[in-house]
């Protein structure tokens, strides 16, 4: 019964990456640059969709929601990562660690659901173009996004409860750069079988259900594209899916490697590298993927920049006195 008592640990220590000062400075600079690019790219995408009326469509509404999530979970992770590189005492409180894990779980789960919703959006747009405006109404799109957040909160609540219901009395040193599930489970001095099983089950159900939805959507899309006789029509239909497929491959590839396995299979140093890719690099790359490969986004950006550039010129012209 003693194992069921509250944890005696009141704080955790994040080991981070290295104790080498020069390498710490290098990593701090790189991660800070990645974070700034993530903020500029994703917030710029949200602002662009908001400003340009031609992007007020379901697809770009979902892309802007994805950008918001990318900013969110980068902001949840990167500050603590930078702290482990510059602070002498790399301490994070028990409550702060719990909050970080909970919010990170919401963001990552939400991204899974949003990627699945975006696949369904492309399926309806390509396979049922005449019904698309009726089905994907503004209200329905809002319900899909809110439903994704709700399911994410449920998943995060379940996993966080089972993990922090454990006792931590042997060690409080997390060999990672943020409070992630596998390294926290390794610290517990109580039986982690149930928590490990819950974590593995939740991750498996989440990945398989969303991936199955994505797979079915793209099988139907592929069949529809194959029936299009015009090569130009096929290319146009496929181009609307290429960015999403790239994002899905990167996110699910690294995420599945990290979480679809028991904590006993956890490899510390190797998984830190993988974690850097899906927590820091993918949020930075997503806006580039959706903008550089998307003609509508590039044109919207050009129009917005043109308005911002020309507006001062027009105002100056009206304000300047006329010459007689």
Secondary structure as UniProt FT lines:
FT   HELIX           2..4
FT   STRAND          11..14
FT   HELIX           21..51
FT   HELIX           53..55
FT   HELIX           58..86
FT   STRAND          91..93
FT   HELIX           94..127
FT   HELIX           129..135
FT   HELIX           138..164
FT   STRAND          173..174
FT   HELIX           181..187
FT   HELIX           193..227
FT   HELIX           231..259
FT   HELIX           263..265
FT   HELIX           268..276
FT   HELIX           277..281
FT   HELIX           282..292
FT   HELIX           295..319
//
